[in-house]
Amino acid sequence: MVTALLSPDPFFWQGRRVLLTGHTGFKGSWLTLWLLELGAEVWGLSLPPEGQPNLFQQLGLAGARPERLRHHDNDLLDSAQVRELVEQCRPELVFHLAAQSLVRRGYRDPLLTWQTNVIGTLQLLEALRQRPDPCAVVCVTTDKVYENHGGTAPFLEGDRLGGSDPYSSSKAAMELAVASWRDSFCGSAPHQHPGLTLATARAGNVIGGGDWAEDRILPDAIRALQAEAAIVVRQPAAIRPWQHVLDPLAGYLLLAERLHQGDLNERAFNFGPDPADSRSVAEVVDTLLRHWPGQWQEQAEPQAPAESGELRLNSERARQLLGWRPLWSFELAVARSAGWYRAVHQGASPLECCLADLASYQQSVHRETSEP
């Protein structure tokens, strides 16, 4: 067991060369900002940000600190572009977040979902394998990689992988591909890379300011509140492991630090909330409405894609081996998220709101580590 660390080490990240795929997405934008605040040099590989608004543009990241953020609108499926960027960056650490990350879009475009999530990942790993330098790689998947038969027990990292929909199954396949790659090409044998270390990270259902994606409950709810319309809720009884985006991102950063040290043997980590913070969709909406008054209504869909009724994660491995644990409760995560959206809706700077959340999170770290 390691001593609780809770938050990344700023001395470690100062000046580190970091490759971040999917940096224009919701989680990628938050992680880019945090890495820049830690003093890292970031190379971003991603498709252009989707939709209006989007957090990447709201934060002005494309033009921010160009000496420390190299922004590249590249396709992960273009192997030549990926190899070229890896050669330019010469990364010490990689966070692989680029993905087709929406369940319903997976039904609409299953082939692209599988190509991006599996082949795109392998393109990146192959480019990294060609470089001689040591590199630690965190491949981000999802809590939906587990074969879910409707039980209530929290999933452990060793549980059977699976998935009935294209998104979930492609992410489970990505887990298998990364594990196979690690066994095949990471190590001391003549055909292996001795300095390439890999692990996957499986987070819960993240929320936070700046998520504008389609078919996610919090962004959908915010759009309805902004329009003074009722929030449409499809599955109010569905239970998910909700957490603020900063909690799993702190876990990713801690995991990368340990992988860089080269003494971590486990290949997968769950980053979920405390057990009591796995809540229903209805509780998410009701809690949100305490901070931004409105109303919601259930709406059944006659031909809706199948979704599991309950999903929980056991994150004890991350607690024991990384010193990580979630810092913000369900109520605080919803409150901070609602506060971000409402402040931005009233004219506040999205960047300043994100920096305020980061500062508040660091204060939570300080309180936790300073208490006897």
C-alpha positions as MATLAB code, in Angstrom:
seq = 'MVTALLSPDPFFWQGRRVLLTGHTGFKGSWLTLWLLELGAEVWGLSLPPEGQPNLFQQLGLAGARPERLRHHDNDLLDSAQVRELVEQCRPELVFHLAAQSLVRRGYRDPLLTWQTNVIGTLQLLEALRQRPDPCAVVCVTTDKVYENHGGTAPFLEGDRLGGSDPYSSSKAAMELAVASWRDSFCGSAPHQHPGLTLATARAGNVIGGGDWAEDRILPDAIRALQAEAAIVVRQPAAIRPWQHVLDPLAGYLLLAERLHQGDLNERAFNFGPDPADSRSVAEVVDTLLRHWPGQWQEQAEPQAPAESGELRLNSERARQLLGWRPLWSFELAVARSAGWYRAVHQGASPLECCLADLASYQQSVHRETSEP';
ca = [
       0.000    0.000    0.000;
       1.264    3.495   -0.844;
       0.733    6.750    1.025;
      -2.206    8.791   -0.248;
      -1.034   11.166   -2.979;
      -4.409   12.329   -4.320;
      -2.998   14.842   -6.798;
      -0.186   14.973   -9.384;
       3.308   16.137   -8.488;
       3.978   19.534  -10.132;
       7.743   18.999   -9.908;
       7.407   15.806  -11.947;
       5.428   17.441  -14.763;
       7.485   20.598  -15.165;
       8.929   20.568  -18.696;
       7.783   17.009  -19.486;
       7.035   16.228  -23.129;
       3.469   14.901  -23.215;
       1.477   13.617  -26.182;
      -2.265   13.892  -25.606;
      -4.675   12.406  -28.139;
      -8.268   13.606  -28.090;
      -7.174   16.912  -26.593;
     -10.071   18.806  -28.223;
     -12.739   16.767  -26.420;
     -14.340   17.460  -23.050;
     -11.949   15.442  -20.883;
      -9.056   16.216  -23.225;
      -9.584   19.970  -22.877;
      -9.634   19.742  -19.093;
      -6.494   17.568  -19.103;
      -4.714   19.913  -21.530;
      -5.418   22.860  -19.252;
      -4.244   20.970  -16.170;
      -1.020   19.819  -17.862;
      -0.277   23.376  -18.966;
      -0.877   24.610  -15.423;
       1.574   21.928  -14.216;
       4.215   23.212  -16.624;
       4.221   20.349  -19.138;
       4.939   20.722  -22.855;
       1.898   19.286  -24.629;
       1.488   18.006  -28.173;
      -2.174   17.482  -29.017;
      -3.442   15.075  -31.679;
      -7.149   15.158  -32.387;
      -9.845   15.819  -34.914;
     -11.176   19.389  -34.801;
     -13.547   20.023  -31.888;
     -17.161   19.117  -32.532;
     -20.182   21.353  -32.223;
     -20.825   24.827  -30.910;
     -20.069   25.580  -28.212;
     -17.162   23.294  -27.336;
     -14.833   23.549  -24.360;
     -11.595   23.523  -26.367;
     -12.540   26.712  -28.191;
     -14.185   28.221  -25.128;
     -10.848   27.923  -23.310;
      -8.906   29.368  -26.239;
      -6.510   26.439  -26.109;
      -5.602   26.428  -29.823;
      -3.772   29.745  -29.413;
      -2.816   29.481  -25.766;
       0.839   29.262  -24.777;
       1.993   28.081  -28.241;
       5.464   27.389  -26.915;
       3.984   24.686  -24.663;
       0.907   23.490  -26.601;
       1.376   22.236  -30.149;
      -2.121   21.742  -31.505;
      -2.540   19.301  -34.411;
      -5.846   18.574  -36.173;
      -4.877   15.054  -37.251;
      -6.748   11.808  -37.751;
      -5.675    8.946  -35.508;
      -6.433    6.571  -38.383;
      -3.790    8.241  -40.595;
      -0.686    6.238  -39.668;
       1.711    8.626  -41.444;
       0.391   11.633  -39.515;
       0.577    9.735  -36.235;
       4.174    8.626  -36.852;
       5.207   12.140  -37.863;
       3.755   13.711  -34.734;
       5.325   11.081  -32.476;
       8.701   11.835  -34.081;
       8.212   15.563  -33.526;
       7.077   15.197  -29.940;
       9.448   12.436  -28.758;
       7.018   11.952  -25.854;
       8.023   10.905  -22.374;
       4.371   10.331  -21.471;
       1.224    9.721  -23.518;
      -2.434   10.078  -22.608;
      -4.576    8.375  -25.235;
      -8.100    9.792  -24.985;
      -8.999   10.009  -28.690;
     -12.077    7.862  -29.316;
     -15.580    7.637  -30.615;
     -17.035    7.978  -27.135;
     -20.823    8.112  -27.555;
     -23.005    5.008  -27.175;
     -25.754    6.151  -29.539;
     -23.362    7.344  -32.206;
     -21.851    3.860  -32.053;
     -25.163    2.448  -33.257;
     -25.315    5.006  -36.071;
     -21.718    4.480  -37.209;
     -20.432    1.158  -35.826;
     -17.593    0.726  -38.326;
     -16.026    4.100  -37.536;
     -16.461    3.374  -33.828;
     -14.519    0.116  -34.094;
     -11.872    1.595  -36.393;
     -11.218    4.597  -34.170;
     -11.266    2.804  -30.850;
      -9.262   -0.281  -31.822;
      -7.247    0.370  -34.995;
      -6.559    3.980  -34.021;
      -5.113    2.819  -30.700;
      -2.882    0.263  -32.416;
      -1.656    2.893  -34.906;
      -0.518    5.010  -31.955;
       1.173    2.123  -30.137;
       3.003    1.057  -33.289;
       4.336    4.593  -33.787;
       5.533    4.667  -30.171;
       7.183    1.252  -30.551;
       9.380    2.614  -33.333;
      11.039    5.124  -31.019;
      13.926    4.014  -28.784;
      13.192    6.363  -25.874;
      11.324    5.333  -22.709;
       7.646    6.264  -22.726;
       4.734    5.702  -20.319;
       1.302    5.368  -21.937;
      -2.125    5.685  -20.287;
      -4.875    4.408  -22.601;
      -8.280    5.654  -21.452;
     -11.241    3.345  -22.027;
     -14.504    3.363  -20.034;
     -16.480    1.797  -17.210;
     -18.603    0.126  -19.904;
     -15.907   -2.393  -20.910;
     -17.296   -5.006  -18.505;
     -19.708   -7.740  -19.490;
     -22.819   -6.515  -17.711;
     -25.588   -9.022  -16.982;
     -27.540   -6.728  -14.693;
     -25.897   -7.486  -11.354;
     -25.367   -4.943   -8.589;
     -21.809   -5.777   -7.498;
     -19.148   -3.189   -8.408;
     -16.894   -4.312  -11.235;
     -13.271   -5.203  -10.504;
     -10.465   -4.879  -13.035;
     -10.205   -8.644  -13.380;
     -13.872   -9.150  -14.246;
     -14.839  -10.414  -17.673;
     -14.796   -7.838  -20.456;
     -17.617   -7.514  -22.953;
     -20.253   -5.196  -24.340;
     -23.447   -5.615  -26.324;
     -23.336   -2.288  -28.190;
     -20.661   -1.110  -30.679;
     -19.190    1.512  -28.337;
     -18.850   -0.743  -25.290;
     -17.597   -3.735  -27.239;
     -15.076   -1.642  -29.192;
     -13.683   -0.315  -25.926;
     -13.486   -3.855  -24.504;
     -11.680   -4.878  -27.689;
      -9.322   -1.937  -27.183;
      -8.537   -3.269  -23.702;
      -7.667   -6.676  -25.182;
      -5.568   -5.076  -27.913;
      -3.574   -2.984  -25.425;
      -3.018   -6.011  -23.166;
      -1.847   -8.084  -26.135;
       0.455   -5.299  -27.285;
       1.957   -5.011  -23.838;
       2.593   -8.765  -23.597;
       4.006   -8.903  -27.118;
       6.113   -5.773  -27.407;
       6.895   -4.414  -23.920;
       9.780   -6.117  -22.133;
      13.408   -7.151  -22.454;
      13.229   -9.735  -25.251;
      15.009   -8.862  -28.544;
      11.729   -7.989  -30.298;
      10.423   -5.930  -27.386;
      10.747   -2.306  -26.221;
      12.235   -2.210  -22.699;
      11.151    1.363  -21.972;
       7.551    1.269  -23.206;
       5.051    0.870  -20.355;
       1.277    0.636  -20.835;
      -1.844    0.654  -18.690;
      -5.540    1.293  -19.263;
      -7.774    3.563  -17.195;
     -11.507    2.930  -16.779;
     -13.362    5.934  -15.394;
     -16.943    6.301  -14.303;
     -19.548    8.651  -15.796;
     -17.804   12.001  -15.683;
     -19.571   15.325  -15.354;
     -18.273   18.867  -15.164;
     -18.429   22.245  -16.784;
     -17.878   22.391  -20.527;
     -19.343   19.070  -21.635;
     -21.579   19.876  -24.605;
     -21.809   16.386  -26.153;
     -25.027   14.966  -27.531;
     -27.015   12.307  -25.666;
     -25.426   12.898  -22.262;
     -27.710   13.735  -19.392;
     -25.959   16.805  -17.986;
     -25.354   18.646  -21.296;
     -28.892   17.770  -22.418;
     -30.236   19.097  -19.123;
     -28.244   22.324  -19.385;
     -29.463   22.954  -22.936;
     -33.039   22.497  -21.740;
     -32.534   24.841  -18.776;
     -30.982   27.494  -21.000;
     -34.023   27.246  -23.279;
     -36.388   27.272  -20.246;
     -37.759   23.899  -21.370;
     -38.413   20.707  -19.436;
     -35.475   18.309  -19.219;
     -36.234   15.070  -21.067;
     -35.019   12.012  -19.141;
     -34.959    8.627  -20.885;
     -33.937    6.257  -18.079;
     -34.470    7.944  -14.712;
     -33.883    4.745  -12.701;
     -30.554    3.843  -14.359;
     -27.678    3.892  -11.845;
     -24.200    5.062  -12.858;
     -20.907    5.904  -11.065;
     -21.037    9.694  -11.382;
     -17.921   11.775  -10.669;
     -16.505   15.189  -11.431;
     -14.051   15.132  -14.341;
     -11.144   16.302  -12.158;
     -11.237   13.150  -10.028;
     -10.423   10.628  -12.793;
      -8.011   13.071  -14.442;
      -6.056   13.202  -11.195;
      -5.996    9.399  -11.335;
      -4.691    9.403  -14.915;
      -1.876   11.777  -13.942;
      -0.903    9.693  -10.904;
      -0.984    6.528  -13.012;
       1.304    8.108  -15.610;
       3.764    9.139  -12.902;
       3.946    5.575  -11.562;
       4.242    4.053  -15.044;
       7.133    6.408  -15.723;
       8.890    5.013  -12.647;
       8.690    1.572  -14.239;
       7.641   -0.370  -11.138;
       3.928   -0.896  -11.808;
       2.854   -4.336  -13.014;
      -0.934   -3.992  -13.115;
      -2.339   -3.321  -16.570;
      -5.752   -1.780  -15.778;
      -7.205    0.589  -13.180;
     -10.745    1.658  -12.292;
     -11.260    5.295  -11.314;
     -14.762    5.579   -9.905;
     -16.564    7.470   -7.148;
     -17.158    6.308   -3.606;
     -19.755    3.514   -3.504;
     -22.469    5.803   -2.121;
     -22.048    8.129   -5.111;
     -23.349    5.675   -7.678;
     -26.743    7.306   -8.173;
     -29.719    7.215  -10.500;
     -30.180    9.547  -13.431;
     -33.214   11.022  -11.646;
     -31.001   11.931   -8.673;
     -28.565   13.690  -11.005;
     -31.356   15.800  -12.473;
     -33.018   16.504   -9.114;
     -29.682   17.597   -7.633;
     -28.974   19.811  -10.642;
     -32.373   21.492  -10.271;
     -31.502   22.516   -6.718;
     -28.817   24.746   -8.250;
     -30.605   25.773  -11.456;
     -34.379   25.628  -11.003;
     -36.449   23.947  -13.681;
     -38.405   20.771  -14.288;
     -37.955   17.390  -15.919;
     -40.153   14.760  -17.488;
     -39.626   11.121  -18.306;
     -39.907   10.229  -21.965;
     -39.845    6.634  -23.138;
     -38.365    5.800  -26.531;
     -40.137    2.926  -28.314;
     -36.994    1.818  -30.187;
     -34.252    3.012  -27.847;
     -30.918    1.140  -27.826;
     -30.517   -1.229  -24.903;
     -28.606    0.163  -21.926;
     -27.675   -1.518  -18.652;
     -29.807   -0.589  -15.659;
     -26.943   -0.458  -13.165;
     -23.189    0.069  -13.307;
     -20.775    0.420  -10.407;
     -16.976    0.396  -10.124;
     -14.610   -0.878   -7.447;
     -11.550    1.412   -7.385;
      -9.649   -0.230   -4.548;
      -6.669   -1.044   -6.773;
      -6.105    2.649   -7.529;
      -6.429    3.450   -3.830;
      -3.951    0.795   -2.765;
      -1.324    1.126   -5.501;
      -1.549    4.759   -6.612;
      -2.659    6.544   -3.452;
      -5.659    7.901   -5.365;
      -9.218    8.348   -4.224;
     -12.111   10.575   -5.298;
     -12.183   13.917   -3.507;
     -15.469   15.462   -4.633;
     -18.728   13.877   -3.555;
     -21.678   13.402   -5.889;
     -23.407   16.487   -4.471;
     -20.299   18.640   -4.818;
     -19.599   17.352   -8.332;
     -23.106   18.339   -9.461;
     -22.903   21.666   -7.638;
     -19.560   22.601   -9.236;
     -20.847   21.534  -12.645;
     -24.068   23.522  -12.313;
     -22.124   26.522  -11.054;
     -19.824   26.414  -14.094;
     -22.664   26.263  -16.607;
     -24.748   28.909  -14.897;
     -21.822   31.305  -14.534;
     -20.844   30.903  -18.195;
     -24.487   31.316  -19.228;
     -24.484   34.632  -17.355;
     -21.337   35.828  -19.134;
     -18.424   34.550  -17.060;
     -15.195   33.402  -18.714;
     -15.108   29.604  -19.264;
     -11.343   29.659  -18.712;
     -11.664   31.480  -15.408;
     -14.407   29.061  -14.316;
     -12.191   26.063  -15.127;
      -9.228   27.588  -13.321;
     -11.471   28.246  -10.315;
     -12.515   24.573  -10.282;
      -8.869   23.494  -10.510;
      -7.951   25.802   -7.623;
     -10.861   24.491   -5.550;
      -9.805   20.911   -6.278;
      -6.254   21.651   -5.166;
      -7.653   23.151   -1.960;
      -9.522   19.872   -1.403;
      -6.225   18.020   -1.834;
      -4.547   20.306    0.686;
      -7.321   19.798    3.232;
      -7.218   16.022    2.836;
      -3.427   15.744    3.118;
      -3.077   18.226    6.000;
      -5.668   16.648    8.275;
      -4.193   14.369   10.977;
];
